[in-house]
Amino acid sequence: MKRVIFTNLFILITLISNAQKESITKEWQNTWTYTYLKAKPDQRSNLKEFLVKNWFAMDSIAVQRGLFNDYQLLENSDLSNEAEWDYIVAVEYYTKGTYQDIQAEWIKVRNNHKTVLINGLSFPELGGVIKSDVFAKTSYAKEDMCEGAKYDILKPFIGQWHEYLVEGDQESLYGNLSIRISSESCSLSKEFSMLTSSFSYETLGYFDSSSGTWKETYTFSNGGYAIYEWKKLNEEVVMELLESSFSTELLRRNRWTNVSENTFQIISQESSNASAELTSSLFRAKIIRSAFRETIDSSESISSIAILYGST
């Protein structure tokens, strides 16, 4: 078993090395908001602590849920009282609409947060927002020519997804899933995080030219692993289990069915014995794309920052 794993890793590393030799320059663009803050006299360090324990506590959850892509704290190197601003809170959004595109989900995050006072002081006692700017940031990087028929099976799944557990007529959000093709190697990768526990997994996949299929290795936060092979079955995509750290002689597969443009149903199936048809359903799930509006509101300003963090 170890030999098989090492062989797969060697193949994957070789493919990545070869792919990196055939790269071209591409660009992509996300939207950043810069919120400038000024501390009140002698409250600079307290304001920073407040931002970390409140604003960034909420931002970290937003990143986990796929609402933001990134957030950063910039500090002014001018420490004098005459400096126009002391900190910039920078948030990177996936879309041009920034806060307005995530408002409904963000309100849930904000309402679940309990404000942490710093030495008994709230945000208005520590500082305030000076201004807010919106920037379109264009990034340039070496990307591979990930084009061709072999990528067609992957393309419908690329993006950010909310994953729901389906039990009868009930659907409950239980995780976030990111699926992408690497900009460095044209390899496949997934990242999943569960909302109700610390469980997560990451994957790395490559196109096996000998079989003409994608093979994907999962590594789970509980220490386990599994290897799946992607196949097309009529209008569905099927991921068949090839090997795993859990012992089973039964056949297993996940069927991904396109329900609508931004929704897939996932049915995990298992055979009743080693040679039977895969008819027994282990669980049902659904993924819905994190789709937002594509318009930008030119009134993005300090007021929206107050809404975002609840003026806390």
C-alpha positions, 0 to 999 in steps of 0.5 A, spaced: 500 500 500 505 504 501 508 503 494 502 505 491 501 511 495 509 513 493 508 511 486 502 516 485 506 522 489 511 521 484 507 521 478 503 527 481 510 531 482 513 529 475 506 532 472 507 538 476 514 539 474 512 538 466 506 543 467 510 548 470 515 548 464 509 550 459 506 556 463 503 563 460 502 569 464 494 570 466 491 575 470 485 575 475 482 581 479 478 581 486 475 587 489 479 590 496 476 595 501 480 599 505 478 602 511 482 607 515 482 608 522 484 613 527 485 611 534 484 616 540 490 619 544 493 613 548 489 608 545 493 605 539 494 599 542 488 598 545 484 599 538 489 594 535 487 589 540 479 590 539 480 589 531 483 583 532 478 580 537 472 583 534 473 585 527 478 579 525 474 574 529 468 575 525 472 576 518 476 569 520 469 566 520 467 569 513 473 567 510 471 559 512 464 560 509 467 563 503 464 570 504 471 573 503 477 571 500 482 575 505 483 580 510 489 584 513 491 589 518 496 595 515 499 599 520 502 606 519 509 607 520 508 614 522 507 613 530 505 620 531 499 623 533 499 628 527 498 621 522 492 621 518 490 614 520 493 609 524 490 602 521 487 600 515 483 594 515 483 591 508 478 586 506 478 582 499 472 580 496 470 575 490 466 580 487 465 587 485 459 588 490 463 587 496 459 587 502 452 588 499 453 581 495 454 578 502 450 582 506 445 576 508 450 571 510 454 576 514 449 579 518 448 571 521 456 572 523 455 579 526 449 577 530 453 571 533 459 575 535 459 577 542 463 584 542 469 583 546 471 590 550 478 592 551 480 594 558 472 596 559 472 600 552 468 599 546 470 601 539 467 609 539 472 610 545 478 607 542 477 610 535 473 611 529 473 610 521 476 616 517 474 613 510 473 607 506 476 606 499 474 600 494 480 598 489 480 593 484 486 589 484 489 586 478 494 580 480 499 577 475 502 570 475 504 564 471 499 560 470 498 553 466 495 552 459 489 548 463 485 547 456 483 541 453 478 536 453 481 532 459 479 538 463 471 538 461 469 534 466 472 538 472 470 545 469 462 545 472 465 544 479 470 549 479 469 555 484 466 556 491 460 552 494 456 551 500 455 544 502 448 541 505 446 535 508 440 532 505 435 528 510 428 527 507 425 534 505 430 537 510 437 541 508 442 543 513 448 547 511 454 543 514 460 545 510 464 550 505 467 547 499 472 550 494 474 546 488 480 549 483 485 547 478 492 549 480 495 555 477 502 552 477 501 545 475 494 544 472 492 539 478 486 539 481 485 540 488 479 541 493 478 544 500 472 542 505 471 545 512 465 543 516 461 548 520 459 544 526 466 541 528 473 541 526 473 536 521 476 538 514 479 535 508 484 537 502 485 533 496 490 533 490 488 530 483 492 529 477 490 526 470 492 519 469 494 519 461 494 511 461 487 510 464 484 517 461 481 519 467 482 524 473 485 521 480 484 524 486 487 523 493 483 525 499 487 527 506 482 527 512 483 531 518 482 525 522 489 522 519 485 518 514 486 518 506 482 515 500 483 515 492 478 516 487 477 516 480 473 521 476 468 518 471 463 520 466 456 516 467 451 518 462 450 525 464 452 524 471 460 524 474 461 519 478 467 518 483 469 511 484 473 509 490 480 506 488 483 505 495 483 508 502 485 507 509 479 504 512 478 497 510 472 495 506 471 490 500 465 493 498 464 498 492 463 505 493 462 511 489 459 518 489 454 520 484 454 528 482 448 530 478 447 537 476 440 539 478 441 546 476 446 551 473 449 552 480 447 546 484 449 539 484 446 533 488 451 528 491 449 521 493 454 516 496 453 509 494 455 502 497 454 495 494 451 490 499 457 485 497 464 486 493 460 484 486 453 487 487 451 493 484 452 500 488 445 501 490 445 502 497 445 510 499 450 512 505 448 519 505 445 525 500 448 532 500 447 538 495 452 543 493 450 550 491 455 555 488 456 561 492 453 566 487 453 573 488 451 579 484 456 582 479 454 589 480 458 594 484 454 600 488 458 606 488 455 608 494 460 604 498 463 608 504 464 609 511 456 607 512 457 600 509 463 599 514 458 601 520 453 596 517 459 590 516 461 590 523 455 593 527 459 599 529 462 595 534 
